Amino acid sequence: MTGALRLDETAATESARPAPAVAPDEAEGRRAGALLTGIGVLVALVVVLVAVACWHLTQGTSGAVFAETEVLWGSRVPRLAAGVAVGVALGVAGILLQSLARNALASPDTLGVTAGAYLAVTALAAFGIAVPVWASGAVAFAGGIVAAGIVLGLAGGAGSSTTRLILAGTALALAFQAGTSTLLILFDEETKGLLAWGSGSLSQLGLTAFLQAAPVVVVVTAAALLLARRFDILALGDDTASSLGVPIRSTRAVGILLAVTLTAVSVTLAGPMGFVGLCAPVLARLLTRVVPSLNRHLLLIPAAGLLGAIVVILSDALLRAIIGAEAAILIPTGVATTLLGAIVLVLMARRLRDAGPTREPPRVRFGVRSGARFRITLAVVVLGVTGVLLLGLLAGHTWLLTGDIALWLQGEAPAAIAFA
């Protein structure tokens, strides 16, 4: 009996001892091996993208495996290049927004950024303002920034819950889409060329637009990679990130600016390409379950960009393969990516569970939580809607005065105004 007690005491003592520390050389070797594995996945994604691009180049209305040089460089290569640029831009923008919001449903679409950029570019065309490509990108950027600002204001700021951000972004996106549709209806002649583009079209007249957009995508993606370490720490929670010296507010602000810039470039180049910014980050995070080293944003960001390019090019190629190159001309690529995004949303809704407030990472509260910001934003939006409605009543073939509107409401307006 005494021997058994001694054995138990010995076992308890052994179990209470801390596990032997991993040698620095061994830990360094593991990190290097994980990094090489992640790089290998990126190389594999590049190989897949090249294979899909080669298949994409073989498709066209000419019927040749590889078209003549003029057709190849005048139509197919610009279309392929635009698809790669748009896919990379939306993939990186989506992963940035998901990391900043810590929500798998965050994307340029669900946060209203795409809708804001699209509305700004449509308004530019509706009022007959002709500008170069880079100026259109600036206008789209302004629209996206305004949309992001309104979403943050409605949700209560960057420190608000992720659910409120998604709800505010979705509501704003619906409102902006309604505004865009109104402009397309009222100014049908001026916006005639935006109908196909408004659904996301890769049709290009040459490589000029791509050559202007590609450097912006490369520079902004490089800037995001420079902040990759901050994004890794921010994923641990605001309290932890703040204690480790990460400036939370500036990191979120810069990340949002980078995501909005990429979205604006994508909208300017090919229109609002639906759900690519959602699908690519989701696929990238699914890969992290197989390759955990991809959780590091230094690898996760380029992985999301490559997957975005694969989604866009593969969707366009599949559309042409299924219905033929002739019929595919009439259907924008954004329709195919939207259908793919809808499937991903359904699968996510069936598989994911709401983590709830108890599972959210701790975060720092920026100031006192109150309804002041919400009331101010709501008042500005109400004033803006009222102003637009008033302008719509006064504008027309003959401009009216507010007094004329008052007389019309009272039923005392002259015939020329009553039937105007």
C-alpha positions as CSV (number, residue, x, y, z in Angstrom):
1,M,0.0,0.0,0.0
2,T,2.8,2.3,0.9
3,G,4.5,1.5,-2.4
4,A,1.3,2.4,-4.3
5,L,1.0,5.7,-2.5
6,R,4.6,6.5,-3.4
7,L,4.0,5.6,-7.0
8,D,0.9,7.9,-7.1
9,E,2.9,10.7,-5.5
10,T,5.7,10.2,-8.1
11,A,3.2,10.2,-11.0
12,A,1.5,13.4,-9.6
13,T,4.9,15.1,-9.3
14,E,5.8,14.1,-12.8
15,S,2.5,15.4,-14.2
16,A,2.9,18.7,-12.3
17,R,6.2,19.4,-13.9
18,P,6.0,21.8,-16.8
19,A,6.5,20.4,-20.3
20,P,10.0,20.7,-21.6
21,A,10.5,23.9,-23.6
22,V,11.0,23.7,-27.3
23,A,14.5,24.6,-28.3
24,P,14.9,27.9,-30.1
25,D,16.4,26.2,-33.1
26,E,13.5,23.7,-33.2
27,A,10.9,26.5,-32.9
28,E,12.7,28.5,-35.7
29,G,12.7,25.4,-37.9
30,R,9.0,24.9,-37.4
31,R,8.2,28.5,-38.3
32,A,10.4,28.3,-41.4
33,G,8.7,25.1,-42.4
34,A,5.2,26.6,-41.9
35,L,6.3,29.6,-43.9
36,L,7.5,27.4,-46.7
37,T,4.3,25.5,-46.7
38,G,2.3,28.7,-47.0
39,I,4.5,29.9,-49.8
40,G,4.0,26.5,-51.5
41,V,0.2,27.1,-51.4
42,L,0.6,30.5,-52.9
43,V,2.7,29.0,-55.7
44,A,0.0,26.3,-56.3
45,L,-2.6,29.1,-56.5
46,V,-0.5,30.9,-59.1
47,V,-0.3,27.6,-61.1
48,V,-4.1,27.2,-61.0
49,L,-4.6,30.8,-62.1
50,V,-2.2,30.4,-65.0
51,A,-4.0,27.2,-66.1
52,V,-7.4,28.9,-65.9
53,A,-6.1,31.9,-67.7
54,C,-4.8,29.7,-70.6
55,W,-8.2,28.1,-70.9
56,H,-9.8,31.6,-70.8
57,L,-7.6,32.7,-73.7
58,T,-8.8,29.8,-75.9
59,Q,-12.4,31.0,-75.7
60,G,-13.9,33.6,-78.0
61,T,-16.2,34.1,-80.9
62,S,-13.5,33.6,-83.6
63,G,-13.6,29.8,-83.1
64,A,-9.8,29.5,-83.2
65,V,-7.9,27.9,-80.4
66,F,-5.7,31.0,-80.3
67,A,-7.1,33.9,-82.2
68,E,-5.1,36.2,-84.5
69,T,-2.7,38.6,-82.9
70,E,-5.0,41.6,-83.4
71,V,-7.9,39.7,-81.7
72,L,-5.8,38.2,-79.0
73,W,-4.2,41.5,-77.9
74,G,-7.2,43.7,-78.7
75,S,-9.9,41.7,-77.0
76,R,-8.9,38.5,-75.1
77,V,-5.8,39.7,-73.3
78,P,-7.5,42.9,-72.1
79,R,-10.4,40.9,-70.8
80,L,-8.2,38.5,-69.0
81,A,-6.0,41.3,-67.6
82,A,-9.1,43.1,-66.3
83,G,-10.4,40.0,-64.7
84,V,-7.1,39.4,-62.8
85,A,-6.9,43.0,-61.6
86,V,-10.5,43.0,-60.5
87,G,-10.2,39.7,-58.8
88,V,-7.0,40.6,-56.9
89,A,-8.4,44.0,-55.9
90,L,-11.7,42.6,-54.5
91,G,-10.1,39.6,-52.9
92,V,-7.6,41.8,-50.9
93,A,-10.3,44.3,-50.1
94,G,-12.6,41.6,-48.8
95,I,-10.0,40.0,-46.6
96,L,-9.1,43.4,-45.1
97,L,-12.7,44.3,-44.3
98,Q,-13.3,40.8,-42.8
99,S,-10.2,41.1,-40.6
100,L,-11.0,44.6,-39.5
101,A,-14.7,43.8,-38.7
102,R,-13.9,40.3,-37.5
103,N,-16.9,39.0,-39.4
104,A,-16.9,36.3,-42.2
105,L,-19.8,38.2,-43.9
106,A,-18.0,41.5,-44.2
107,S,-17.1,42.5,-47.8
108,P,-17.2,45.6,-50.1
109,D,-20.8,44.5,-51.0
110,T,-22.2,43.9,-47.5
111,L,-20.7,47.1,-46.1
112,G,-22.1,49.3,-48.9
113,V,-18.7,50.3,-50.3
114,T,-19.3,48.9,-53.8
115,A,-22.8,50.5,-53.9
116,G,-21.4,53.9,-53.0
117,A,-18.7,53.7,-55.6
118,Y,-21.1,52.6,-58.2
119,L,-23.6,55.4,-57.4
120,A,-20.9,58.0,-57.6
121,V,-19.7,56.8,-61.1
122,T,-23.3,56.6,-62.3
123,A,-24.1,60.1,-61.1
124,L,-21.0,61.3,-63.0
125,A,-22.3,59.8,-66.2
126,A,-25.9,60.9,-65.6
127,F,-25.0,64.5,-65.5
128,G,-22.8,64.3,-68.6
129,I,-19.4,64.9,-66.9
130,A,-16.7,63.3,-69.0
131,V,-13.5,62.5,-67.1
132,P,-10.5,60.2,-67.7
133,V,-10.1,56.8,-66.1
134,W,-8.1,58.0,-63.1
135,A,-10.6,60.7,-62.3
136,S,-13.4,58.2,-62.4
137,G,-11.4,56.1,-59.9
138,A,-11.2,59.2,-57.7
139,V,-14.9,59.7,-57.9
140,A,-15.6,56.0,-57.1
141,F,-13.2,56.3,-54.2
142,A,-15.1,59.3,-52.8
143,G,-18.4,57.4,-53.1
144,G,-16.9,54.4,-51.3
145,I,-15.5,56.6,-48.5
146,V,-18.8,58.4,-48.1
147,A,-20.6,55.0,-47.9
148,A,-18.1,53.7,-45.3
149,G,-18.4,56.8,-43.2
150,I,-22.2,56.5,-43.2
151,V,-22.1,52.8,-42.3
152,L,-19.7,53.6,-39.4
153,G,-21.9,56.4,-38.3
154,L,-25.1,54.3,-38.3
155,A,-23.4,51.4,-36.6
156,G,-21.9,53.6,-33.9
157,G,-18.3,53.8,-35.0
158,A,-15.4,51.4,-35.5
159,G,-15.8,50.0,-32.0
160,S,-19.3,48.8,-32.6
161,S,-20.4,45.2,-32.9
162,T,-19.8,43.4,-36.2
163,T,-23.5,42.6,-36.5
164,R,-24.5,46.2,-36.5
165,L,-21.9,47.0,-39.1
166,I,-23.2,44.3,-41.5
167,L,-26.8,45.4,-41.0
168,A,-26.0,49.1,-41.5
169,G,-23.9,48.2,-44.6
170,T,-26.6,46.1,-46.1
171,A,-29.3,48.7,-45.6
172,L,-27.1,51.4,-47.1
173,A,-26.2,49.2,-50.1
174,L,-29.9,48.7,-50.8
175,A,-30.6,52.4,-50.6
176,F,-27.7,53.3,-52.8
177,Q,-28.7,50.7,-55.4
178,A,-32.2,52.2,-55.4
179,G,-30.6,55.6,-56.1
180,T,-28.5,54.2,-58.9
181,S,-31.5,52.6,-60.5
182,T,-33.3,55.9,-60.3
183,L,-30.5,57.7,-62.1
184,L,-30.4,54.9,-64.8
185,I,-34.1,55.4,-65.4
186,L,-34.2,59.2,-65.4
187,F,-31.1,59.6,-67.5
188,D,-31.4,56.6,-69.8
189,E,-29.7,58.3,-72.7
190,E,-26.7,59.5,-70.7
191,T,-26.2,56.2,-68.9
192,K,-27.0,53.9,-71.8
193,G,-23.4,52.5,-71.8
194,L,-23.6,51.6,-68.1
195,L,-26.3,48.9,-68.3
196,A,-24.0,46.0,-68.9
197,W,-21.1,47.6,-67.0
198,G,-23.5,48.0,-64.0
199,S,-23.6,44.2,-63.6
200,G,-19.9,43.7,-63.8
201,S,-18.4,43.4,-67.3
202,L,-14.9,42.5,-68.3
203,S,-15.3,43.9,-71.8
204,Q,-12.4,46.2,-72.5
205,L,-11.4,48.3,-75.5
206,G,-7.7,47.7,-74.9
207,L,-5.1,47.6,-72.2
208,T,-5.1,51.3,-71.4
209,A,-7.5,51.1,-68.4
210,F,-5.7,48.0,-67.0
211,L,-2.3,49.7,-67.3
212,Q,-3.7,52.6,-65.2
213,A,-5.4,50.4,-62.6
214,A,-2.8,47.7,-62.1
215,P,-0.1,49.9,-60.5
216,V,-2.7,51.1,-58.0
217,V,-3.7,47.5,-57.1
218,V,0.0,46.5,-56.7
219,V,0.9,49.5,-54.5
220,V,-2.2,49.2,-52.2
221,T,-1.7,45.5,-51.8
222,A,1.9,46.1,-50.9
223,A,0.8,48.7,-48.3
224,A,-1.6,46.1,-46.9
225,L,1.2,43.6,-46.6
226,L,3.3,46.1,-44.7
227,L,0.5,46.2,-42.1
228,A,0.1,42.4,-42.0
229,R,1.6,42.2,-38.5
230,R,-0.8,44.7,-37.1
231,F,-3.7,42.8,-38.6
232,D,-2.5,39.6,-37.0
233,I,-2.4,41.2,-33.6
234,L,-5.7,43.0,-34.1
235,A,-7.3,39.6,-34.6
236,L,-6.5,38.8,-30.9
237,G,-8.9,41.5,-29.7
238,D,-8.7,45.2,-29.2
239,D,-7.6,45.0,-25.6
240,T,-4.7,42.6,-26.4
241,A,-3.7,44.7,-29.5
242,S,-3.8,47.9,-27.5
243,S,-1.6,46.4,-24.7
244,L,0.9,45.3,-27.4
245,G,1.2,48.8,-28.7
246,V,-0.9,48.5,-31.9
247,P,-2.7,51.8,-32.7
248,I,-6.2,50.4,-33.2
249,R,-8.1,53.4,-34.6
250,S,-5.4,54.3,-37.1
251,T,-4.9,50.7,-38.2
252,R,-8.6,50.4,-38.8
253,A,-8.8,53.7,-40.6
254,V,-5.8,52.9,-42.9
255,G,-7.2,49.4,-43.5
256,I,-10.6,50.8,-44.5
257,L,-8.9,53.4,-46.8
258,L,-6.9,50.6,-48.5
259,A,-10.0,48.4,-49.0
260,V,-12.1,51.3,-50.4
261,T,-9.3,52.2,-52.8
262,L,-9.2,48.7,-54.2
263,T,-12.9,48.6,-54.5
264,A,-13.0,51.9,-56.3
265,V,-10.3,50.6,-58.8
266,S,-12.4,47.5,-59.4
267,V,-15.6,49.4,-60.0
268,T,-13.9,51.9,-62.3
269,L,-12.4,49.1,-64.4
270,A,-15.2,46.6,-64.6
271,G,-18.2,47.8,-62.7
272,P,-19.6,46.3,-59.5
273,M,-18.5,42.6,-59.7
274,G,-20.9,41.0,-57.2
275,F,-19.7,38.8,-54.3
276,V,-16.1,38.3,-55.3
277,G,-15.0,40.2,-52.3
278,L,-17.0,37.8,-50.2
279,C,-16.2,34.5,-51.9
280,A,-12.4,34.9,-52.1
281,P,-11.8,35.6,-48.4
282,V,-14.1,32.8,-47.4
283,L,-12.2,30.3,-49.6
284,A,-8.9,31.6,-48.3
285,R,-10.0,31.1,-44.7
286,L,-11.2,27.6,-45.6
287,L,-7.6,26.9,-46.8
288,T,-6.3,27.9,-43.4
289,R,-8.0,24.9,-41.9
290,V,-5.7,22.7,-44.0
291,V,-2.7,25.0,-43.9
292,P,-2.7,26.9,-40.6
293,S,0.3,29.0,-41.6
294,L,-2.0,30.9,-44.0
295,N,-3.6,32.5,-41.0
296,R,-0.8,35.0,-41.0
297,H,-1.9,38.0,-43.1
298,L,1.4,38.1,-44.8
299,L,0.2,35.0,-46.6
300,L,-3.5,35.4,-46.2
301,I,-3.7,38.6,-48.1
302,P,-2.0,37.4,-51.4
303,A,-3.9,34.1,-51.1
304,A,-7.2,36.0,-51.0
305,G,-6.1,38.1,-54.0
306,L,-5.1,35.1,-56.1
307,L,-8.4,33.3,-55.2
308,G,-10.3,36.4,-56.2
309,A,-8.6,36.4,-59.6
310,I,-9.3,32.6,-60.0
311,V,-13.0,33.2,-59.1
312,V,-13.5,36.0,-61.7
313,I,-11.6,34.3,-64.5
314,L,-13.1,30.8,-63.8
315,S,-16.7,32.3,-63.7
316,D,-16.2,34.0,-67.0
317,A,-14.7,30.9,-68.6
318,L,-17.4,28.6,-67.3
319,L,-20.1,31.0,-68.5
320,R,-18.7,30.9,-72.0
321,A,-18.2,27.1,-71.9
322,I,-21.8,26.5,-70.8
323,I,-23.8,28.9,-73.0
324,G,-21.2,29.6,-75.7
325,A,-19.1,32.6,-76.5
326,E,-21.7,34.3,-78.7
327,A,-24.4,34.2,-76.0
328,A,-22.0,35.0,-73.2
329,I,-21.4,38.4,-74.8
330,L,-24.9,39.5,-73.7
331,I,-24.4,38.3,-70.1
332,P,-22.0,40.3,-67.9
333,T,-19.5,38.3,-65.8
334,G,-20.9,39.8,-62.7
335,V,-24.0,37.8,-63.1
336,A,-21.9,34.6,-62.9
337,T,-19.9,35.8,-59.9
338,T,-23.2,36.8,-58.1
339,L,-24.7,33.4,-58.6
340,L,-21.5,31.9,-57.2
341,G,-21.7,34.3,-54.3
342,A,-25.3,33.4,-53.6
343,I,-24.3,29.7,-53.3
344,V,-21.5,30.5,-50.9
345,L,-23.9,32.6,-48.8
346,V,-26.4,29.7,-48.6
347,L,-23.6,27.3,-47.6
348,M,-22.3,29.6,-45.0
349,A,-25.8,30.2,-43.6
350,R,-26.3,26.4,-43.3
351,R,-22.9,25.6,-41.8
352,L,-22.0,28.6,-39.6
353,R,-23.4,29.4,-36.3
354,D,-23.8,32.9,-34.7
355,A,-21.0,33.3,-32.2
356,G,-23.1,35.7,-30.2
357,P,-21.8,38.6,-28.0
358,T,-20.3,36.2,-25.5
359,R,-17.7,34.8,-28.0
360,E,-16.7,38.1,-29.5
361,P,-13.0,39.0,-28.7
362,P,-12.7,41.8,-26.1
363,R,-12.3,45.2,-27.6
364,V,-11.6,48.7,-26.4
365,R,-14.6,51.1,-26.3
366,F,-13.8,54.4,-28.0
367,G,-15.5,57.0,-25.9
368,V,-18.9,56.7,-24.2
369,R,-21.5,54.7,-26.0
370,S,-24.4,56.9,-26.8
371,G,-27.0,57.6,-29.5
372,A,-25.5,60.9,-30.4
373,R,-23.5,59.7,-33.4
374,F,-26.5,57.7,-34.6
375,R,-28.9,60.7,-34.3
376,I,-26.5,63.0,-36.1
377,T,-26.0,60.5,-39.0
378,L,-29.7,59.9,-39.2
379,A,-30.4,63.6,-39.2
380,V,-27.9,64.2,-42.1
381,V,-29.4,61.3,-44.1
382,V,-32.9,62.6,-43.6
383,L,-31.9,66.1,-44.6
384,G,-30.2,64.7,-47.7
385,V,-33.3,62.7,-48.7
386,T,-35.5,65.7,-48.1
387,G,-33.3,67.9,-50.2
388,V,-33.3,65.3,-53.1
389,L,-37.1,65.0,-53.0
390,L,-37.4,68.8,-53.0
391,L,-35.0,69.1,-55.9
392,G,-36.9,66.5,-57.8
393,L,-40.2,68.5,-57.3
394,L,-38.6,71.8,-58.3
395,A,-36.5,70.6,-61.2
396,G,-37.9,69.9,-64.7
397,H,-38.5,71.5,-68.0
398,T,-39.6,74.6,-66.1
399,W,-38.0,75.2,-62.7
400,L,-40.6,75.9,-59.9
401,L,-40.3,77.8,-56.6
402,T,-41.1,76.4,-53.2
403,G,-44.1,78.8,-53.1
404,D,-45.5,77.0,-56.2
405,I,-45.2,73.7,-54.4
406,A,-47.1,75.2,-51.4
407,L,-49.9,76.4,-53.7
408,W,-50.1,73.0,-55.3
409,L,-50.4,71.3,-52.0
410,Q,-53.3,73.7,-51.1
411,G,-55.0,73.1,-54.4
412,E,-54.6,76.7,-55.5
413,A,-51.8,76.4,-58.0
414,P,-52.2,77.8,-61.6
415,A,-53.0,75.3,-64.3
416,A,-49.5,75.4,-65.7
417,I,-48.1,74.3,-62.4
418,A,-51.0,71.9,-61.5
419,F,-50.4,69.9,-64.7
420,A,-46.7,70.2,-64.8
